[in-house]
Amino acid sequence: MRRGADENATATMIFKDEEAAREMLSAPPNEALLLLMRGRMRARGNLAYLSLFNYYLSLLLRRRHRKMLAKTKRVLSAPLAKSAAPAVESLTGEASDTVRVLDEPYLARYSLDDFPRLRRFLDAHFETMPEICVERPALLTRWFRDHGFEADSEGRPWSPVLRQARAFKFLMQNKQPLIREGDLIGGTTTMKDIGVVIYPDAHGAYIWGELLSAPDRPLNPYRVSKQVARILHEEVFPYWASRSFREWVRRNHDQPLCQELDDRFAVYTCWKTIAISHTVLDFPKLLRLGARGVIAEIEAESARDSGADDLKRDTLEAMRLCLEGVVAHARNIAMQARIEAGSCGDPVRHDELLRIADACDHVPEHPARTLDEAVQAVWIGWIAAHMENTNTGLSLGRMDQWLQPYFESDLEEITDPGAREAYVRHAIELLGCFYLRCTDHLPLVPDIGNYLFGGSSSDQAITLGGMARDGSSAVNDMTYVLLKVTEMLKLRDPNVNARYSLDANSDTYLRRLAEVNLVTTATPSIHGDENVMASLGRFGYRPEDVRDWSAIGCVEPTISGQHMGHTGSMMFNMVAALEMALNDGLHPLMDWKVGPSTGDPAKYPAFEDFFAAFRTQLDFLVEQATTYNKMLGEAHALIRPTPLLSSLISGSIRKGRDVTVGGARFNTSGVACIGLTDIVDSMMAIKHLVYDERLVEFSELLAAVRSNFDSYEQIHAMIENKVPKFGSGNADALQMANRVAGLAHELFSSRRSFRGGPYTTGFWSMSNHVAFGGLTGALPSGRRTGKAFTPGLTPSPGASPNLLDNLGDVAALEPTNLDNNVAFNVKYVPAASDSHARAVDNIAAYAKGYFSLGGMQMQLNVVSSETLRDAMEHPENYRDLLVRISGYNAYFVTLNHDMQIELIERAEYGG
């Protein structure tokens, strides 16, 4: 085995030992990158070529790999059985808030059985294996090969924003105008029933090594046709291998330390290697003006600022080209609908196709006039947004607010009671089709992503309820229509987030939110409106703007249509700084003394000395993460500007600047800080046992931690039984939690992103609390090596047997330190004797009490550990068992083993 590597190598793999190297050479491609996570291998250079190496290995070892994968395969190839849901009597509600049309807003008279079309689509959602679609990358690669990327076909340097716009227009003009059989909405994200979208300028090449093994991998397999594999391998990935965001940074900054840390997965993951897409488009503007109206605004700005610089002229022209591409695709869908109507023998379907054709002839080119047109316009805009930008975290915003005017206007024209009832039924079915359209695509997840972001889909957040811009209740008829759709379909995506205002919203609305959570077992997430808005106070937003906030991706707040918040800019492992403080700058799993020297903690005379060391290590990691994020921001501005998105974000047209360079009216970058509770409980153990009570020497505690508490059972018992924990109602532990959260906020908010805005700090974790936990040794909190961290900022399962203690401590955290929101998980299981109504009332009471105390967000898993254990043993019986991870929903049976165990071990509370 050769020691050392050629300095000129494009990519280099460094193994911990020869055994790790042999494992790499024999493991299936889907498992090879796991060696990185386990600290047994590290890579330098262009990771696309590491994937190519894995691809060639899979060609050589195909038969062996298939046998190995067959032994571990967990996802059934046959359709999973439907979960058996107990029959309950739905509650009814009285009109309240700003409900003007529905006489019974809970719509209890409807169930999924009333909508066979939706039932059919839902079955297909669960029974169809997602398939990698080559349409987008193939069309774009063809255009760039013909017209150039760095320079045009005549050798002149491209204006990046114009280059992207021309390529986007070509893509939209040539994209297949498909209509799903029986659908009420025209257009699809990909050419597949459920397609996996490829973005080769981001992380697309990470699937290169799995093109042969993806259909056989044990978790969330993808179908890959031979033709698609050939096109990606021979045409797409070779062209883009050196043109990704990550590769631009490596090449232009000589693979900086901040990038090497990201590549190791253990301390942070910068999302800009994949996307900058976490925001909400100004859909009301598209619906109100249509694409032609937005183009008119662009042309007016060009005329107003006739002396604009070249960048502004190019940017405005790029916006216009993109909007023309969207219009072209809509017209193609209209044409296709008329062709299909002409050959359709079913008169009902014939009329539905003509309705789609009429809608696409009009929108999104012109203002929407009806609910059907509004939904169709949003959907075509949504397809376009995902053709331009990665399908991770782009969010739909306040759909009930956007659609309510059209719903009301349509019903004003209908006076017959029977016809009005038929229209309400149509609205439910139409929005059901929209939800299911949103499930027609998935983000590309290489198998390592099943461990980092297991079970996550595109996280397309819809926001309901809360306050209107004028401070009144925003809960309306469409709020309840969308809640009915959420309840019936029980989908993991769209990710439904409900705002609840103590001041403006009724108990009727809160009770409905509780009921939908009970029925679906996991959705919607509920946000305390006043408290989320209070967290945004430092930014000086106008009151009417901050009242118009929407949730992004998981839970993060952004000002709808005006804000480039990139709220998921990074997943940041705060616990890594704690480990480095305990080890004088050494990160144990990476076996890398990467941090500054802060000394031997066993020699610190006071707790404040140790906290200062933690601060030093945390500041170092924050600096590295934000430096890399800034470099990636520059890469986005050069490689993939987003002029379509920019045309629908306030500020960009007037500035004449793309949102990737700060064109939006508001600019921030959001961070997910992971491991708050684990740090707080560890700090409390050190402070209480070593310094306050002097029960243990620091050197002895360090020895216990480094041995994973083997032979140190007494110390472990003291930690478990004598140390106050966050979530127990202890004032000192709460103070520590505010101190640690405040430190994270201080360090991040003092930095600026490439777009010039500050960072916001959130305490949610997707599923990274499991992944980062697997990369972390034992902690002074008593947590054992490799165990998951607590999700979001949820207290540890043993903090208190009383849910009220958890609620009180989480609600008492200072909201200004949590300006990228939180994920607070509550597992609530009604007693067997509880009626449906009583269980709903209990959930509503807990939620109202929590928000009254100052809580920002609550997400429920209304499912017992017993049921989850049975689902692990018999996944075939639980295909649609929905669980809430830490900000997003997932189907339990699609999760990796560690994530399932973490959900099972969460504290369980009853009525």
N, C-alpha and C positions, 0 to 999 in steps of 0.2 A: 504494500500500500504506500503510495507516494506521500511523503510529508511535505507540506507546502503547496503552493499553487502558482501558476503563471500570472504575473501581475497584469498582463494584457488580456486575461480571460474575460469574456463578456459576462459570464456568471460563474460563481464559485460556491461550492458547498463545502462547509467545514463541519466535520463530525466529531462528536465527543469521544468516540472510541470506534474500534473496528466493528464491533457488534452493531452499532448504530448504522454504519455504512452498509453492512450486509442487509440489515433490515430495510434500508432505503431501496436497495437494489432488488429486493424480493417482494416488497409490499405492493398491493394494488395502488394505482395512482391516487385514489381517493383518500388513502391513509398516509401517503408519503409526507404531506405537509404537516401532519400531526406531530412529526418529529420536531418541527420547529417549535410548536407549542409546548412540547415536553422538555425543551431545553437540550435535546440530544443532537440537534443539528442547527446550524445557522447558515444563512445564505447571504452572499454579497453580489451585487451587480443586477443585471436585468432579469427579474423574476419570470418574465415571459419565456425566456429560454430555459429556465428550470422546468416550466410546464412542458415545453417542447421535449426536453430530455425525458420527462415522465411519459410523454406520448410514445416516444420511440421504445421505451422500456415496455409499455403496454402492448406494442406490436409484437415484441419478441416473446413476451410471457403471457399472451392473451389467455390461453387455455388454463394455465396455472392460476391466473388472477380470477377467472370466472369461478373456479372451484373454491377458491378462498372466499370470494364474495358470497357464494351460495350458502356457505356455512354461517355467515353473519347476517344474512338478509332478514330484515324484520318487517318491512312494509309488504303487505300481501299483494300479489299480482291480481287476484280476483277482487271484485268489488266488495268493499266492507259492508257489513250489515248496518241498517239504520239503528241509531241509538233509540232505546225504548224510553220515551218521555212520559212521566205519569200524567194522566188527564187531570186538569184542574179547571175550576170554574173561573173564568177571567173576570176581573173587576171592571166596573164601569165608573165613569167620571162625569162630572158636570162641566159645562163650558165655563172657562175662567181665563185669566190673563187677557190675551188679545185674540182668543178663538172667536171667529165671527161666523163660521159656516157650519162646522160640525155640531150636531145636536148632542152627540155622545163621543167626546174626543178620544177615549181609549180605544174606540172601534172594536169593542169586544165581540161584536157579532161576526167578525171575520177571522178565519184561520187559513193556514196554508192549503187546506183541503178545498177551499173556494177558488184556488188559482192553480189549476193543473199545469198551466204553462210554466209557472214558477217552480212547481214541484219537479217538472221534467228537467228544467235547467239546473236545479239544485242537485238532483241525482247525478247529472253529467259532471257537475263541479267536483263531486267526490269520487266519481268512477273513472275520470279521464286522467291518464298520466300526462303531466305537462311535457311539452315538446319544445326543444330549442328551435327557434325560428331564425332563419338566415336573411330574411327580407331586408331589414334595416341595414345591417352591416354590409351586405352585398351591394345594395344600391349606392350607399355612400362611398364604399371603396371604389366602385366603378367610376363615380363622379370624380373623386380625388385623383385617381390614376389618370383620367383624361385631362383634368384641369389643374392638377398640381396641389400641393399642400403648403409647403413653405413658400413656394413661388408659383406663379401661374404658368400656363402652358408656353408662354413666351419668355419665361425666365424673370418676370418682374415680381418683386416681393408682394405677397398678398396682404391686404388689410384683413386681419383675422375675422373681424365681425362680418365683412362682406363675403368672404370665402364661405363662412358657415351658413349665411343666409342663402346664398345661391345653391349650395349643396342641399340645404333643407327644402328649398322650393322644389328642386328636382326630386327629392325623396317623396314629398307629398303629392306631386303630380303623377308619380309612377307607382305609388303604393296601391296595392290591390284594394278596391272598394267592396269589401265583403259585407254581407248581411247574414247574421246567424239565422238558421232556419227557425221560423216561428217568432223571431224577436220583434219587439215594438220599436227598437232603436237601431239605426243603421250605422255601420262602421265597426271595425275591430282593431285591436292594438297590433295583433300579429296575424299571420296567415293560418294559425293553428287554433283549435278550439280553446286550449289553454296554452299560451305561448310563453317561452322564456326569452326575454329581450336581451340582445347582445349589444354592448357598448364597448367596442374594441379600444377606444381611446381612453377608457377607464380601466376596468378590471376584467374585461372580456377574455383576455388571453389566459386568465387563471383557469379556465375550463379546458384549455388546450390538452393538458395531460389526461383529462377524464373523458375525452370524446368517445372512447371505446368502452369505458367502464361506467359512465353516468347512468345508463339504464339498469345496471345491476347493483348500484351502491345501496347500502342497507337503509339509509334515511333519505327521503324525498328524492327519489330517482327521477331522471329526465330521459325521455325518449330522444334519440339522436339518429336521424336517418343517415345512410351511407353518403347520400349526395350532400347533405348539410355538413357532415364531418369533412368531406373532401373539400368543399368550398372554403370552410373555415381554415382548414389546415394548409391548403395550397395557395389561397388568394387573400383571405382577410387577415389572419393573424400575422403572416410574414410582413404585410404592409404596415401594420400598426405596432409591431413589437417594440419599435424605438420611438413611437409617437404618443405614448401614454403620459398622463399627468405625472405618475411616479417616475417614469424614465426621464422626463424633462428635468425634474429636480435633480436626479442622480447625475445627469450629464452636465447640467449647468452649475451645480454646486458641489461637484466632486463627492457624491454620496456622503452627505454630512452626517454627523453624529445623530442629529434629530431624526433622520430617516432610518438609520440603522436601528434605533430604538423602536420605531414603529414596525419595522420588519420582524422584530422579535416577538411581537404580540403581547408581551408581559406587562407593559407599563401604560401604553395608550394605543389607540387605533384612530388615526386621522381619517375622517370620512371623505375628505376631499380627494383621496386617491380614487374614489368611486363617484362622488356626486357633490354638487353644491345646491341640490334641488329642494331643500327643506324650506318651503314658503307657500303662500297662497296667492293665486292669480286673482286679478280684479275681474271676476266673472260678472258682477253687476254691470261693469262698463261694457263688456262684450255683449251682454244681453240688451243693454240699453242703446248702444250705438251700432252694434254690428261691426264686423271687420272693416267695412267701407267707412263707417264713421270714425274708427280709430285711424285709418289711413288718412282721412281728411284732417284729423288733428295733427298727424305727423307732417302733412303737407303745409298746414298753417304754420307750424313751428318753423319749418324750413323757410317759408316766406318771411316770417317775422324776424328771424336771425339770419339774414342773407349773408352776413360776414362771418358765419360760423367756421370753425377750424375744420380741417379735413376729417378728423375723427368724428366730430358731430355729424357732418354730412354723410359719412359712411355708415354711421350707426343708424341714423334715421332712414336711410335707403335700405339698410338691412332689415329693419323692422317692417318696412313696406313689403319687401320681397317675401318675408316669412308669412305675413297675413295673406298675401296673394296665394301662397302655397296652400294655406288652410282652406281658402275659398275653393281652390281647384279640387281639393280632395272631396269637399262636400258636394260639389257638382258631379264628380265621378260616382259618388254614392247614390245621388239622385238618379243618375242615368241607369245605374245597375238595378236600382229598385224598380224602375219602369220596365226594364227588360224582363225582370223576374215576374212582375205583375202581368205582363203580356202573355206569359206562358203558364200562368197559375190557374188551375181549374177550380180552386176553392174560392168562392166569392168573398168569404170573410177575410181570408188571407190576402186576396187580391186588393181589397180595400185598405188593409193594413199596409201593404207595400206602397200603394199610392199615397197614403198619408206620410210614410217615410220620405217618399220622393218629393212631395210638396214641401215638407219641412226642410229637406236638405237643399232644395232649390232656393229657399229663402234665408235660412240661417246656416252658419253664423255670419254670412255675408251682410245681412241686414238685421235690424232689431227684431227680437222675438216678439210674437203676438199672442201666443197661447202657451199653456203648460207643456204640451208636446214639443213645440218648437224650442222652448227654453231648455228642456232636458236634452233634446237633440243637439242644441248649440253647445251646451256644457260638455257633452260627451265628445263631440268632434274636437273641441278645444282641448279636451283632456288627452285624446289620442295624440294630437299635435305636440302637446307639452312633453309627452313621453317619447316622442320621436326626436325631440331636440335634447332632452335632458334625462338623466338616469332615473328610472322608475323606483326611487327610494325616497319616501318622505314628502314628495309633492302632495299637497293636500287641498281638499275641495272647499274648506271653509264653511261658512254659515249657510248651508244649503236651504234650510228652512226660510231664512230671510230672503235669499235670492229668488226662490220659487213662489213664495206666498202671493205676490201681486198677480201672477198669471193664474194661479189656482182660483183666487177670488174673482178675477175678471171673467174667467171661463164660466164660473157658476152664475154670475150675474145675467148671463144670456140664457140660462136654463131655469124655467119656472115650474115645469112639471115635476112632482115629487119623485116619481119613478125614474125619470131621466136624471134627476140630480143624484139619486142613489147610484145609478149606473155610472155616472161620472166619477163619483167618489171611489167606486170600485176600480174604475179605469186608472185613476190617479195612483192608487195603491199598487196596481199591477205594473204601471209604467215605472214607478220608482223602484219596484222590485226588479224589473228588467235592468234598470240603471245599476243597482247594487251588483247584480250578477254580471253585467258588462265589466264592472270594475275588477271582477275576479278573472277576466279573460287573459290576464298576463301576470307573470311573476318576475321578480328580480332574479338575475343570475346569482346563484349561490354555489360556488365550489364547495366540495364536501367539507372543507375546513370551516366554512360558514355555518354548517349544521351544528358546530360546536361553539362558534362565536355568537351566532344570531339564530339559533335553532328555532324552526317553525315560523319565522317571521315572513310575512308577505311584503307587499309594497308599502304598507302602512299609510294608506290614503285616508287621512283623518277628515271626518265630517264633524262639524260643530253645530250643536243645537241649543236653543233656548238662551237663558241668561237675560242680560239687559239689552235694550235697543240703544241706538246712538243718543237718543234724547233722555235716557235713564229710565224709561218705562219698561214694562215686561216685553221681551221679544218672543215669548212662547206663543205660537200661533197654530193655525190648523195644520200647516205643513210639518210643524214640529211633531205633532201626533201621528201624521201619516208616516213620517220617516221612522218614528219609534215603532209603529206597527210592523213596518217592513223589517226593521232590526229584529224584532221579537220573532217574527215568522221564520226568517231565513237563518238566523244564528250563524252568520258568517264571521270569519276572523277578520276579513277586510271587505269593505271599508271599516276603518277603526273609528267607531262612533264615540264622540266625546260630548258630554252634556254639561253645559254651564247652568249653575243654579244660583240665583240671587236671593239672598235672604230678604232684601228690601223690595224686590220687584216681582218675584215669582211666587206662585201659589203653592199650597200644600198639595193640591190636586196634581200639579205637575211633578212635584218631588215624589209623590206616591207612585205615579206612573213610572218614573225612572227606577224606583225600587222594584216594581213588579217586573219590568223588562229584565233587570239584572237577575231576578229570581228565576225567570223562565229560561233565559239564555245561559245562565250560570256564570256569566263573565262580562257582560257589556250592557249599557255604555259605562265608560269611566265618567265620574262626576267631579266637577270642579266648583269650588266656592268662588263665585264671581268677584265679590268684593275683595277677597284676600288675594286672588291672582292679580287683580288690577292694582292693589296696594304694592305688590312686589315690583311693579313696573314704574313706580313713582319717580325714580331718579332720572328717567329719560325725558321728562318734561313733555310727554305727549299731551295733546289737547284732550280734555275729558271725553268728547264725543268719539275721538279716535280710539282711546284706550278701551272704551265700552264696546268697541267693534272688534275685539280680539278674537282670534281663532286659534284652535289647537293645531299643531303641526306634527306629523309623523306619529309620535307616541303621545305626548302630553304638552308639548312646549307652546308657549303663547307667542303670537305674532300679530301685528296690526294688519288686518285683512287688506290685501291689495296694495299696500303702501310700503311694505317692509321686506327687505332682504335679510332675514334673520339667520339663515343657515344654522338652524337651531340644533342640528346634530353634527356640528363640525368635528367633534371628537368624543370618543368614549375613553374616559381618563380614570386610571386605576390609582386612587389616592393611597391605597394600602401599600403600594410599592414604595412610597416615600417612608412609610412607617417601617417596613422591613429594612430599608437602606439606613434609616436612623438607628436601628438596632444592630446594624452590622458595619458601621463606619463607612457608609457609601457603597457597600457591596450589595448587589442584588443576588440573593441565593440561587434561585432557579437558573438565571442566566450565567451564574458564576462569573460575574463581571463587576469589577469595582468601577462603576461608571459615574457614581455620584461624588460630590466633594467629601473630603475627610471631615468627620464631625466628632471623632474620638470614640473611646470605649464607653458605652453608656453605663457600665457597671461602676465607673469612677465619677459619675455626675453627683454632686453633693445635694442637688435639689431637683424636684420635678421640673421646674421651669427650664433647667439646663437641657433636659431631654426634649421638652416641647420645642425649644429653640433649635435643636438638631433636626427634629421633624420638620420644622418650618424651612430650614435650609435645604433639606432634601426635596421637599415639596416645591419650593421655589425653583430649584434646578430643573425638576421635571416639567413644571409649568412653562418655563422658558424654552425648553427643548420642544415641547408640544406646540406651543404657539409659533415658534420659529418655523417649524415644518409646515404648519397650517398656512402661514404667510407665503412661504415658497410655493405651496400648492395653489394658493389663490392666484399668484402670478401665472402659474401654468394654465389654470382655467381660462384666464383672460386671453392667453395666446392660442391655446389649443381648441377650446370649446366655449367661445362667447355664446350668449343665449338671447339673441335679439327678439325672438317671439315672446319669451318670458318677459323681457324688458318692456315690450310694448304694452304689457298688461300689468305693470307695476308702476304705481304713481311716482313721478319724479324723473323717470328715465327719458321720456320724450322731451320734456323741457330742458333737461341737462344735456340731452344728446349723448348719453353715456349708457353703455350696457350695465346691467346689474352686477356683472362680474368685476367691474372696476368702480363700483360705488354709485351707480346711477339711481338707485332707489331713493325714495324720500328718507327712509330710515334704514340704517345699516348697523347690524350687530352680528355676532357669532356666538352660538350657544354651545355649552359644554355639558356633558353628562358626567358628573363626579360620582364615582362608584366606590362603595365601601364605607360610607359615613358611619353607620352603626358599628361596624367592626373596629374602626379606628377609635370611636368614642369609648366603646366597652374595653378596648385594650388600654387606652389612656387611663380609664378609671381603675383598671386592675393595677397598673404601674403606680399610679398616684396613691391609691388606697393601701395596697399591700406593702409597697416598698417604702414610701415616704410618710404617709399619714399615720398608719398603724404599725409600721416597721415589723411586719409579720414575716417578711421574706427579704433576703438580700437580692439586689438587682442581678448579681451574677448567678444566683440560684434560679431566679425566674428565667434568665436567658438560657441557662442550661436546660430547663424544663421545656422551653419553647423549641430549642434546637433539637431536642430528642423526641419531639411530638408528644410530650408529656409521658412517654414511656418511663416507668419507674418513678414518676413524680405525681402519683395519683393524689397525694395529700394537697399539693399545690393546686392541682386542677380542681379538687373539691372546694378549696377555699375560694377560688375564682368563681365557681358556679354558685356558691352559697353565701359568700360574704361581701362580694363586690356589687355596689349599686350599678344598675344597667339603664341605658336609655330605653324609655318605654315603660319603666317601672313606677313612674311618678316621683322619682327622687330628684330633688332640686339641683344637686351637684352634677348629676349625670346630664340633666337638661342644659345646665350652664355649659358643660363641656361640649355638648352637641352644637350649641350656638357658637361656641368659640371656634370649633373646627370648621363648621360651615362658613363662618365669617372669614376665617383665614383663607379658605379656598376662594371665596368671592373676592377678597382683597387682592389676592395674587393674580387672578384671572382678569378682573376688571381694570387693573392698572396697565394691561397690555392692549395693543390695537392690532386689528387684522389688516390684511392687504387692502381691504376696502375702506379702511380708516375708522371703522367703528369699534366699540368696546366689546368685550366678552361678557356673556351672561352665564351664570352657574345654575345648573339644574341637578337634582338628585334623583334620577331615574336611571335604569341600567339596561334596558332591553333584556337580553339574557347574558350580558357580559359579567354579571355578578357570579354566574356559574363558571364561565370560561376563565375569568381572572382568578377566581377562587381555586380552580384547578392548577393554576400556575404559581400558587402562593403556599408557603410553609405554614406551620402552626403559628398562632398569634397569642399575645398575652391575654386576649379575651377568653381564652380557653378553646377557641376554634381549632380543630385538628387540621393537619396538612391535607391540602387538596379539596377540602370541603368548600361548598359554595359560600360566598358572602351573602349577607341578607339582601334581598332585592330592594332597589331604590333606597329610600331612607326608612324602610320598615324596621321596627325593633326586632331583636332576635327572638326566636320562638320561646325561649325561657325567660324573657324579661319580666313578664307578669301573667298570672292566670286571668287577669281582669282586662278585658278589652278597653275599658274606660281609661286605664292608665296609658295604654298605647295611644288612644285618641288624644288625650290631654297633652302628652309630651310632643307628639308630632305637630299638633295644632299650635303649640307654644313656640315653635321655631320662628325666628325673625324672618318675615317674608322677603325683605329686601335682599337677603342673602340667597334667596331661592328664585331669582328672576328668570330662570329657564324652567321653572316649575319642578314638581316632585312626582314620584310614584309611591303612594302609600298603599300597600297591599293588606287587605283584610279577608281572611277566609272565614266566612260566616255559614254555619250549617243550622238550619231551623230544627227545632226539636220535632220528634216524630209526632207529637201531639199538637203541634202548631197547625192551624188552618192556613190556607193560602193567604187570606186577608191578614191574619196575625203576623205571618212571616214578613209580608210586605210592610206592615206598620212598624215592625221592629227595625228593618233595614232603613226605612225612612227616618225613624227616630234617631238611630245612630248617626246617620249622615247629617241631619239637621243639627244635632248637638255638636258634632265635630266642626262643622262650618261656623257655628255660633261662637266656638272657642277660637277661631282664627285659622282653621284648616284650609289648605289650598286644593288638595286633590285626594280622592279616595277611589280605589278600584277593588272590586269584589270578586272573589271566587266563591260562588255559592254551591260548593260541591265538597263532599266529605273525603277525607283521606282514604277511607275504606273503598269508596267508589273509584278513586284514582288508582289504588292498588289493584282492583279488579280489572281496570282498563289496561294496566301494564300486563296482566296475565292474559287478558282476552281482548286484544285491540280490535278484533273483528266485530265486536259488539258496540264499539264506541267511536264510530267514524267521525261524528260531529260533536264530540265532547269538547266544548269550548273552555279554555282556561285563559286567565289574564296573567302574563308573565311580569314584566315591569314596564308598563307603558303600552304594550301591544297585546293583541289576542293571538292565540295559536290553537290548533287542534292537538289535544294531548297526545294522541297516538303518533304524531309526527315528530315528537321531541326526542332528543337523545336521552339516554338513561339517567345521566347526572341531573338534567333539568327536571325530569319526572320525579326523581327523588327529592329535589329541592322543593317542588310543589307539595309533595306528600308531607314533608317535614315542617311545613309552615304551621304556625300556631293556629288552632281551630277554635273558634268561638261560637257560642249558640245564643239563643234569645235570653 
